[in-house]
Amino acid sequence: MESVSIGKIGLAIGNSSYALYLSHVFVVAALGFVFSSVFTAGWQETTGLPELYIMVSVLLSLVVGWIIHEWLEKPAGYFLKARVSFTATKQIRLMNFGSLVVRR
């Protein structure tokens, strides 16, 4: 089997995929509103504009998803991981199991 290198961009897209999944709907809708406001009615039938809309939607969705992942999802994950780890350690110390023997 050949190994596949996805590179830094592919890794960033993969890591931010959940944020991308959640945010792309809002990006596509907002961009549709912008296109409808900027271009005349019927822009969907105009040659080149639907393709431009799709390309801009994909690129903007990737960027917004990455930003949400880096600025919201990762810091929240670090915070919660530290909080849960601290709480679990504190509870174990309070229970003071000492040496626990499990018998079958």
Secondary structure as UniProt FT lines:
FT   HELIX           7..15
FT   HELIX           17..38
FT   TURN            41..42
FT   HELIX           43..45
FT   TURN            47..48
FT   HELIX           49..68
FT   HELIX           69..73
FT   HELIX           74..95
//
